[in-house]
Amino acid sequence: MNPCARASRHAWLPSLLAVLMAVTPTTPQLCPQDKTPMTATGNTRQENGKTLAEYKCEQGHLYWVAVD
C-alpha cells in the first residue's frame, strides 16, 4: 500500500482524539447529591455556545456538565 493511501485512511484519527479529549474532563465528576463518582453516558449537547456532556452516578442521578 502506498504511504499516501495509508495516511488518508487514518486521517480521521486526530479528529476523533480531539473530540474525545474535549468531552472527557481531566478531573472525576462527583454527584452533587450523594458525592459518588459519575460516569459519562456519551450523550452531548450544545447550549449557549458550550458543549455539555451527560453524566450519571451509581444511584441514577443525571447531570449535564460543561466540558469546554
ABEGO torsion letter per residue (X at the ends): XBAAAAAAAAAAAAAAAAAAAAABBABBBBBAAAGBBBBBAGBBBBBGGBBBBBBBBAAGBBBBBBAX
